[in-house]
Amino acid sequence: MSDDSADVRPRSVIRGWNVQSEGLTGRSGEPVACIGVPAMGGAERRPGAALRAVSEDDALATHEAQTSDLAARPGALMLDYLRARLPDDDDTRAALRGWVGQWQVRGIGWRGWYDESGTVLDGGIVAWCSDRARAETEGLLVDLPGRACACLGERLVPFLAWCCAVGHVTRADYAIDDRSGRLTFERVLCAVRSGAVVTRWQQARPVELYDLRTGERVGWTLYLGSRRSECLVRIYDKAAEQGRGGGPWVRLELESKGAFADALAREYFAEGSAAVVGQLARRVRFAVRVEGDSNRRRWPTAPWWAEVLGSVKPGPSLLCGEKQVVTVDALRAYVERQAGPSLATVLMADRGDMSWTEAMLERCQWRMRPKHRAALALAEATAS
């Protein structure tokens, strides 16, 4: 066993970023500095127990960080995470397979109570108890992070309705995407530092990620509320998380859990998007400071915050996300960011000989996906 096995430092997840309390690396493995993440300490435990606990925490964190590359449609909410508890009986299992397909048994449990589990869709998990007495209490758990939700497409919202009808929703994340530059880190951080955030929560936690080689900020998140509570509001740079250029893309997300998640899901089907937007407006409001007035609740709402919340159309506007257009310019930026140094090294070693590079490019053509062909077609159409 290598010395690395003794490293049991707790791990945090900043949405799509897996980071440790020291020695941070970003998605590409490059060194990243993380500012604003407190150490996740605790009472000392035996090494074996600590290793098991960290391993379980890592598995949960990695699972929950499987965000999709879909964007909320203009004027709509997007469901970006769904967890539900269902009755564990033959009829429910058969119906669930109709929604998510047959699961592949993993041979391990999930979330403590469940000693059996299987994978579905893209990163989703279905878990159950082999002990029938416990199964009667815990039921069947379906746990779908963003990527798995994206696989359901237009069937996602009907699936949510089915979960409400058959069982109970235990987590649901609702997202609003700002592509107009209204939600910026500087703007929300200024409001936090000036005390212009009207909320019952006592603390906000801003987190910034920096590339240690360039000093460039490569991601940020603002957390309002506690992960231990039934509600958390998260604002983060979705474009940075996905490694995309091409303009601003900031996500405002309401994470609901427990009884609140179930109640909000049912309220959505009764009242439409106003249920979710109303909960956001009730729990946090960015305001314009009024000098001489110490009562923040009388301060007017910041216009940019009102525009973000007001961008969601009333009624049943909870929709699946939509794929973002991939352009050749975005692919160029991606290649330079992810493989630029490696390509430069190969070409320098080959002393400018392009034969290997040209052969590699020819070999890779058959691996082009629909998004690559769509980007090529867009570039050709633009040039003509």
NUZALUM-367716 format. One record per atom (N, C-alpha, C): residue in three letters; z, y negated, x. Coordinates in steps of 0.05 Angstrom, whole numbers, plus 5000, padded with zeros to 4 digits. Atoms other than C-alpha are relative to their C-alpha. Example, Ala and Ser with C-alpha at 12.3 -4.5 7.8 and 13.67 -1.06 7.14 Angstrom:
<atoms>
ALA500050245018
ALA515650905246
ALA500049765018
SER499950244984
SER514350215273
SER501449784985
</atoms>
This chain:
<atoms>
MET500050245017
MET500050005000
MET500049755018
SER500250244984
SER498149325028
SER502449814994
ASP497950195003
ASP502948745037
ASP499749834974
ASP500650165024
ASP499548404977
ASP501550114976
SER498749885023
SER503148894931
SER502849884996
ALA497450125003
ALA509648524945
ALA499949724988
ASP500350275012
ASP506847874917
ASP500450024970
VAL499549995028
VAL510047824849
VAL500449734988
ARG499750275011
ARG509347084837
ARG498949994972
PRO501050025028
PRO508646904764
PRO497349864999
ARG502650115003
ARG501746714740
ARG499949844974
SER500550165024
SER499846164692
SER497049994994
VAL502850035007
VAL493346064655
VAL499649724988
ILE500850265011
ILE490345374644
ILE497450054986
ARG502349925016
ARG485645604590
ARG498250195016
GLY501749824985
GLY479845884632
GLY500750035029
TRP499450004971
TRP483445804699
TRP502450185005
ASN497849844992
ASN487846344729
ASN501249895026
VAL498850134976
VAL492746024778
VAL502750125004
GLN497349934993
GLN499046224814
GLN501649765008
SER498450234994
SER504845784831
SER499649905029
GLU500950094974
GLU502345764903
GLU497450135007
GLY502549884992
GLY495845914938
GLY497950014978
LEU501750005024
LEU491545704879
LEU497150025008
THR502949994998
THR484245884872
THR498849964973
GLY501450045025
GLY479245684820
GLY498350244992
ARG501649785011
ARG474146104782
ARG498250125022
SER501849904980
SER469646154843
SER501450105025
GLY498549904977
GLY475346354891
GLY500549785020
GLU499550214981
GLU475345684926
GLU502849884996
PRO497350115003
PRO482045344941
PRO500249774980
VAL499750215021
VAL484544914884
VAL502949925000
ALA497350105003
ALA490644474879
ALA500649964970
CYS499250035028
CYS494344484813
CYS502449814998
ILE497950205003
ILE498543884794
ILE501150014971
GLY498850015026
GLY503343924736
GLY500850264988
VAL499149745010
VAL504644674728
VAL502750065012
PRO497449934989
PRO512044814735
PRO500250295008
ALA499649724993
ALA514345444770
ALA501350154977
MET499049845022
MET515645994720
MET502150195010
GLY497949844988
GLY522146234749
GLY501650154979
GLY498449855018
GLY527646634718
GLY502150165015
ALA498049854987
ALA533347104732
ALA498850215019
GLU501049804981
GLU532547584791
GLU499950274986
ARG500349735011
ARG530148274772
ARG499550205022
ARG500649804980
ARG529348924809
ARG497049995005
PRO502950024993
PRO522648954846
PRO498250164981
GLY501749845018
GLY519949514802
GLY499649874973
ALA500250145026
ALA521649144738
ALA498449755002
ALA501550244996
ALA518948504766
ALA497050055001
LEU502949934998
LEU512348834784
LEU498850074973
ARG501049935027
ARG511649134715
ARG499749764982
ALA500150235017
ALA513348484681
ALA497749825007
VAL502250174991
VAL508448084723
VAL497450124993
SER502549875007
SER503048604712
SER499449974971
GLU500450045028
GLU504048564637
GLU499349714994
ASP500650285005
ASP504147804639
ASP497249935009
ASP502850054991
ASP497747804680
ASP498050104981
ALA501949885019
ALA494348264631
ALA499849834975
LEU500050175024
LEU496347824572
LEU498649745006
ALA501250264993
ALA494347184608
ALA497050035004
THR502949964996
THR487647464629
THR498650054974
HIS501149955026
HIS486347714559
HIS499649744984
GLU500150255016
GLU487947044526
GLU498249795012
ALA501850204987
ALA483746664577
ALA497150064997
GLN502849925003
GLN477347014556
GLN498749814979
THR501250205019
THR474446384524
THR496950045000
SER503049985003
SER467246374499
SER498749755010
ASP501550234992
ASP461845904520
ASP498749854975
LEU501050135024
LEU460545694447
LEU501349734997
ALA498950265006
ALA461544984425
ALA500349974969
ALA499750055028
ALA464244754358
ALA497649834991
ARG502350155010
ARG458544494315
ARG500849724992
PRO499350285008
PRO458343744301
PRO501049994971
GLY498950035026
GLY462743584242
GLY501550254990
ALA498849745009
ALA465844284241
ALA502350085019
LEU497949864985
LEU471944664264
LEU498950265011
MET500849744989
MET471245284307
MET502550175003
LEU497949814996
LEU475645894306
LEU499650145027
ASP500449924973
ASP476746074379
ASP501950225009
TYR498249784994
TYR482246604377
TYR501150104973
LEU499049885025
LEU484547084323
LEU501650255007
ARG498449764998
ARG490247584322
ARG501250054972
ALA499049935027
ALA492347954259
ALA501350275000
ARG498649745003
ARG496948514239
ARG499250114973
LEU501149875024
LEU494149004188
LEU501550264995
PRO498849745005
PRO496749634153
PRO498650215016
ASP501249784985
ASP495650254195
ASP499650244982
ASP500749775017
ASP492350724146
ASP497050065003
ASP502849924996
ASP485651084142
ASP498149804988
ASP501950195013
ASP482450594094
ASP499749755016
THR500250254984
THR484249984136
THR498650055026
ARG501449944975
ARG481950324200
ARG497050024996
ALA502949985006
ALA475250494168
ALA498749734995
ALA501150265006
ALA474349794142
ALA499949835026
LEU500050154975
LEU476249494210
LEU497750085018
ARG502349924984
ARG471049914245
ARG497449884989
GLY502450135011
GLY465949614197
GLY499749725010
TRP500150274990
TRP467748934224
TRP499649995030
VAL500150034970
VAL468849044299
VAL498850245014
GLY501249774987
GLY465749724311
GLY502250205009
GLN498249804990
GLN468850354341
GLN501349915026
TRP498750084975
TRP474050204394
TRP500050225020
GLN499949814978
GLN474050534462
GLN502950015010
VAL497249974994
VAL480950814476
VAL500549945030
ARG499450094973
ARG484150504538
ARG502150185014
GLY498049834988
GLY489851004549
GLY502549865007
ILE497650164995
ILE495050454553
ILE500749854975
GLY499150155023
GLY499050044504
GLY499449715002
TRP500650295002
TRP499049304486
TRP502349854987
ARG498050185011
ARG504248764475
ARG502650144993
GLY497349885003
GLY510449204482
GLY500350214979
TRP499549815021
TRP510949544415
TRP497950214997
TYR502249825005
TYR504149874414
TYR499450175025
ASP500349824976
ASP503450484460
ASP497150115002
GLU502849924998
GLU495950604445
GLU498349764993
SER501850235005
SER490050124446
SER497250075007
GLY502849964994
GLY482550074450
GLY498649735001
THR501550244997
THR477349554467
THR497849984979
VAL502150055019
VAL472449244417
VAL498549755008
LEU501650244996
LEU466848724420
LEU500149935029
ASP500050094972
ASP467348304484
ASP502849915007
GLY497350074992
GLY474548334508
GLY502150024978
GLY498049975021
GLY477848464441
GLY501550265002
ILE498349764999
ILE483448964432
ILE501150074972
VAL498649895024
VAL485849394374
VAL502250185011
ALA497749854991
ALA492849684384
ALA501550134977
TRP498549865021
TRP497050184346
TRP502350165013
CYS497749844992
CYS503450604350
CYS499550294994
SER500349725004
SER503051354359
SER502250114982
ASP497849925017
ASP509851424326
ASP499649894972
ARG500750085027
ARG508651414251
ARG502249824988
ALA497950175011
ALA515451114235
ALA499749715010
ARG500450274990
ARG514150534281
ARG497449874990
ALA502650105010
ALA506950474257
ALA500349884972
GLU499550115026
GLU509650354187
GLU501049725001
THR498850274997
THR513349744213
THR498149815014
GLU501650174983
GLU508649474266
GLU497149984991
GLY502750015009
GLY502049654234
GLY497950025022
LEU502349994982
LEU495249584268
LEU499549715009
LEU500450274990
LEU494148984313
LEU497149975010
VAL502650064990
VAL487348674324
VAL500249735014
ASP499550234982
ASP487248164381
ASP497349915012
LEU502750094992
LEU480747764391
LEU500149735013
PRO500350264987
PRO480247224444
PRO497349884995
GLY502450155006
GLY474646724445
GLY497450155002
ARG502549864996
ARG469247174473
ARG499550214978
ALA500349805022
ALA470647714421
ALA499449874974
CYS500650155024
CYS470747204365
CYS497049924999
ALA502850094999
ALA463946964388
ALA498150234992
CYS501749775006
CYS461147674380
CYS499650034970
LEU500249975029
LEU462547654305
LEU498149804987
GLY501950205010
GLY458147034296
GLY500749914972
GLU499650105027
GLU457346844223
GLU501950174984
ARG498149835014
ARG461847424203
ARG502949945007
LEU497350054990
LEU467947124238
LEU501849894977
VAL498350125021
VAL470446694180
VAL500550194977
PRO499449795020
PRO469447244128
PRO502050215010
PHE498149814988
PHE473247704176
PHE502849894998
LEU497450135003
LEU478947194177
LEU501050024971
ALA499249975028
ALA478947204101
ALA500950284993
TRP499249725005
TRP479247964101
TRP502750065012
CYS497449964988
CYS485147954149
CYS502249884983
CYS498050135017
CYS488847474103
CYS500450174975
ALA499849845025
ALA487347924043
ALA501450275005
VAL498949744995
VAL489348574077
VAL502750005015
GLY497650014984
GLY494748374126
GLY501049715004
HIS498950264993
HIS497647764162
HIS498849905026
VAL500950124975
VAL494747294214
VAL502449925016
THR497850064983
THR499347224273
THR499349795022
ARG500850234983
ARG495246744316
ARG497249924992
ALA502750115005
ALA489246304302
ALA499849735015
ASP500550254986
ASP486445754347
ASP497649864988
TYR502150165012
TYR482345204315
TYR499249785020
ALA501050184980
ALA477944764359
ALA498249784988
ILE501850225005
ILE474544084352
ILE498949925027
ASP501250084975
ASP469543904407
ASP499149714999
ASP501050284997
ASP468343184430
ASP497949995021
ARG502250024981
ARG461643094463
ARG499249715004
SER500850285000
SER461642334457
SER501749835020
GLY498450144980
GLY466742154512
GLY502349854988
ARG497750145012
ARG472241934464
ARG502650115011
LEU497649884988
LEU477342424491
LEU499650035030
THR500249984971
THR478142304565
THR502850035011
PHE497349954988
PHE483842494612
PHE501449735005
GLU498850264995
GLU484941764631
GLU501149884975
ARG499150125025
ARG485541554559
ARG502550144989
VAL497749875011
VAL490342094536
VAL502449985019
LEU497750034981
LEU494542044600
LEU501149724998
CYS499050285003
CYS495041284592
CYS501849984975
ALA498450005024
ALA497541394521
ALA502750145004
VAL497549864995
VAL502741894545
VAL501849835017
ARG498350164981
ARG505241454602
ARG501049744987
SER499150255012
SER505640834558
SER501750054975
GLY498349945023
GLY509441194503
GLY498549964973
ALA501650055024
ALA503641114453
ALA499250254986
VAL500549755014
VAL503941824427
VAL502250044979
VAL498149975022
VAL507241904359
VAL500250294993
THR499649725005
THR510042604353
THR502950075000
ARG497249904999
ARG516442994342
ARG500550165026
TRP499649864975
TRP515143374406
TRP501149815021
GLN498750174981
GLN519243114463
GLN498649975027
GLN501450004974
GLN514643264522
GLN497150064997
ALA502849934996
ALA507443284542
ALA499750105028
ARG500349894973
ARG505043684601
ARG497149975009
PRO502750024989
PRO498743434637
PRO499750185024
VAL500649834977
VAL495543914687
VAL497349925011
GLU502550064987
GLU490143734737
GLU499450205021
LEU500949824979
LEU486044184782
LEU498249855019
TYR501650144980
TYR483143924847
TYR498850205020
ASP501249864978
ASP478344214897
ASP501149905026
LEU498650084975
LEU482144204963
LEU498049925022
ARG501950074979
ARG475744145004
ARG498949724996
THR501250265005
THR473043524970
THR501949794988
GLY498250195014
GLY479043224934
GLY499149944972
GLU501150065026
GLU474943234870
GLU501650144978
ARG498749875022
ARG478343364804
ARG498050194986
VAL501849805011
VAL475244004775
VAL500950114973
GLY499149915026
GLY479144084711
GLY502649864992
TRP497550125009
TRP484743814668
TRP500750114972
THR499049925026
THR489044004608
THR502449844993
LEU497550135009
LEU494243644567
LEU501150184978
TYR498649835019
TYR499244074530
TYR502149834984
LEU498050135017
LEU503343804471
LEU501350224984
GLY498649785013
GLY508744264444
GLY500750225019
SER499049784983
SER511544914470
SER498550264994
ARG501249745004
ARG508245594480
ARG501950184985
ARG498149835014
ARG514645884451
ARG500149944971
SER499850085028
SER513845514386
SER497650124984
GLU502249895017
GLU509145684328
GLU497649815000
CYS502350194999
CYS504645084343
CYS499849875027
LEU500550144974
LEU501544794406
LEU497349864997
VAL502550154999
VAL496244254414
VAL499249995030
ARG501049994973
ARG491844304475
ARG497449845001
ILE502550164996
ILE486543804500
ILE499150065028
TYR500949924973
TYR482344034558
TYR497049965004
ASP502850044992
ASP475843944596
ASP498550264998
LYS501549755005
LYS471544494567
LYS497650025018
ALA502349994982
ALA465544304609
ALA500850105028
ALA499049914974
ALA469644404673
ALA500750294999
GLU499249735003
GLU472445054647
GLU497650195001
GLN502449845002
GLN465445324634
GLN498149955024
GLY501750064977
GLY462645024699
GLY497449874992
ARG502450125010
ARG457644604661
ARG499949705006
GLY500550284998
GLY454643924674
GLY498749914974
GLY501550095023
GLY450443524627
GLY501549844979
GLY498650175019
GLY455343044596
GLY502850114993
PRO497249935006
PRO462543054570
PRO500150224978
TRP499449805019
TRP465243644532
TRP503050065001
VAL497149975000
VAL472643604516
VAL500950134973
ARG499249855023
ARG476144074468
ARG502949934991
LEU497450045013
LEU481943914421
LEU500650254985
GLU499449745011
GLU485344554401
GLU502850024988
LEU497549945013
LEU490844734352
LEU500550305002
GLU499349724998
GLU494145394370
GLU502350064981
SER497949935020
SER498045684312
SER500850295003
LYS499049734997
LYS502446304315
LYS502050064979
GLY497949915018
GLY507146714273
GLY499449934971
ALA500250065029
ALA508546524201
ALA498349754995
PHE501650245003
PHE505345844212
PHE497050075001
ALA502949934998
ALA498746164233
ALA499150134974
ASP500849875025
ASP498546594170
ASP499949804978
ALA500050205022
ALA500346014124
ALA497749815003
LEU502250194996
LEU495245554156
LEU497350134994
ALA502549865007
ALA489646074151
ALA499650014970
ARG500249995030
ARG491046164077
ARG499649724988
GLU500350275010
GLU491545414067
GLU497149905005
TYR502750084995
TYR484745334099
TYR498250094978
PHE501849895021
PHE481445784047
PHE500649874973
ALA499450145024
ALA484945373993
ALA499149715001
GLU500450294998
GLU483844664019
GLU497749935019
GLY502150074982
GLY478344714071
GLY501049885026
SER499350104974
SER478344364138
SER502349794999
ALA497850205002
ALA483243834112
ALA502750135007
ALA497549874994
ALA488744354121
ALA500649995030
VAL499649994971
VAL487644414196
VAL500249715011
VAL500050284991
VAL486043674208
VAL502649874992
GLY497550115009
GLY492143494167
GLY502450085017
GLN497949914983
GLN496643924211
GLN499849865027
LEU500350154975
LEU493743594273
LEU501049724998
ALA499150285004
ALA494842894245
ALA503049984996
ARG497150005005
ARG501843074223
ARG501650045026
ARG498549934977
ARG503943344290
ARG499749825024
VAL500550184977
VAL500842854339
VAL498149774992
ARG501750235006
ARG497942154334
ARG500049815024
PHE500250204978
PHE495441714391
PHE499749734987
ALA499850265014
ALA497040994373
ALA499449775020
VAL500350244984
VAL495840284397
VAL502749865001
ARG497450114996
ARG502139984425
ARG500149714989
VAL499650275011
VAL504839364388
VAL502449895014
GLU497850124986
GLU509038924432
GLU502049874980
GLY497950115017
GLY515638724400
GLY500850184977
ASP499349815021
ASP515639304351
ASP500850265013
SER498949764987
SER520039874376
SER499550264984
ASN500549775017
ASN518240334318
ASN497150095003
ARG502749914994
ARG512240724343
ARG498550104975
ARG501349895024
ARG510941024274
ARG498649784984
ARG501450225014
ARG508740334250
ARG497649915016
TRP502350084984
TRP503740264306
TRP497450114989
PRO502549905012
PRO496440334284
PRO498850225017
THR501249774986
THR492540954302
THR497849905019
ALA502250074982
ALA488040894363
ALA497350074988
PRO502649955013
PRO480840824339
PRO498650265010
TRP501349764989
TRP478341374386
TRP501250264989
TRP498749765011
TRP483441874359
TRP499250034971
ALA500949995028
ALA481641694287
ALA497250104998
GLU502849915000
GLU474341804304
GLU499850305005
VAL500149724993
VAL475642494334
VAL500950174975
LEU499149855023
LEU479642744274
LEU498249954976
GLY501750075023
GLY475042384225
GLY497250125003
SER502749894996
SER468942734255
SER499750274985
VAL500149745014
VAL470743384218
VAL499549954971
LYS500750045028
LYS467443414151
LYS501950154982
PRO498249865018
PRO471843594091
PRO498650244988
GLY501149755013
GLY471044254055
GLY500050235019
PRO500049754984
PRO469544944084
PRO498349975026
SER501550054976
SER467344704153
SER501150165024
LEU499349824978
LEU470545264194
LEU497750195005
LEU502449854994
LEU464445554227
LEU500250145027
CYS500249884973
CYS462746004285
CYS498749795018
GLY501150204982
GLY460845624348
GLY497050055004
GLU502849984995
GLU453845504372
GLU499550005030
LYS500749994971
LYS450545664439
LYS499149735009
GLN500950254988
GLN449445084485
GLN497350035014
VAL502649984987
VAL442444934510
VAL500350005030
VAL500049984971
VAL441545144582
VAL497549885011
THR502350134988
THR437044704624
THR499750095029
VAL500549934972
VAL433844814692
VAL501849835018
ASP498250174984
ASP437844224719
ASP502850115001
ALA497449885000
ALA444244554697
ALA500150255017
LEU500149764983
LEU442145204730
LEU499949935029
ARG500050094972
ARG440544834794
ARG502849935010
ALA497350084993
ALA447544534794
ALA501850255003
TYR498549754999
TYR450445224780
TYR499550165026
VAL500749854976
VAL446645554837
VAL501249865025
GLU498950154977
GLU448745004886
GLU503050035002
ARG497049985001
ARG456045044864
ARG500950285007
GLN499049734997
GLN456645794863
GLN498950155025
ALA501249844978
ALA451846044917
ALA498849825022
GLY501250184980
GLY449645424957
GLY500850065028
PRO499249944973
PRO453845565019
PRO499050275010
SER500949734992
SER451946305019
SER497049995006
LEU502850024995
LEU444546145013
LEU499449855026
ALA500450154975
ALA445045625069
ALA500650175024
THR499349824977
THR448446145114
THR497850205005
VAL502149804997
VAL443046665101
VAL497549885012
LEU502450134990
LEU437346175114
LEU500449925029
MET499550074972
MET440645925178
MET499950255018
ALA500149754984
ALA441646645202
ALA497250105003
ASP502849914999
ASP434346795186
ASP498249795014
ARG501550214986
ARG432246165224
ARG497749894984
GLY502050125017
GLY428445895165
GLY498050194989
ASP501849805011
ASP424746545150
ASP500750044971
MET499549985029
MET424046555074
MET499350274988
SER500949755011
SER421647275068
SER502150144984
TRP497949865015
TRP428347565047
TRP500649854974
THR499450165023
THR429646985000
THR497950044978
GLU502249965019
GLU422847054967
GLU500150274987
ALA499849735011
ALA423747804959
ALA502350034981
MET497750005018
MET430647704929
MET499449874974
LEU500750145025
LEU427947204879
LEU498250174983
GLU501949835016
GLU422447684859
GLU501550234988
ARG498449785011
ARG427548254850
ARG501749914976
CYS498250105020
CYS431847814806
CYS498549914974
GLN501450095023
GLN426347624757
GLN500550184976
TRP499649825022
TRP427448244715
TRP502749974987
ARG497350045011
ARG434748044706
ARG500349744984
MET499950255015
MET432947394673
MET500850054971
ARG499149965027
ARG436547344606
ARG498649804982
PRO501350195019
PRO434146984543
PRO500649715006
LYS499450284995
LYS437846354562
LYS498449895024
HIS501650094977
HIS434146324629
HIS497149954992
ARG502850045009
ARG427346414595
ARG499849764982
ALA500050245017
ALA429245884544
ALA500149755016
ALA499950234982
ALA430945404600
ALA497349955013
LEU502650034987
LEU424345544634
LEU497949894980
ALA501850095020
ALA420545444569
ALA500449704994
LEU499450285005
LEU424144784558
LEU499049825022
ALA501050164977
ALA422444544628
ALA496949984999
GLU503050005001
GLU415044734619
GLU499149824978
ALA500850175023
ALA414744384551
ALA500549715007
THR499450284993
THR417943754580
THR497949905020
ALA501950084979
ALA413043744639
ALA497249964989
SER502750025011
SER406843824595
SER499749754983
</atoms>
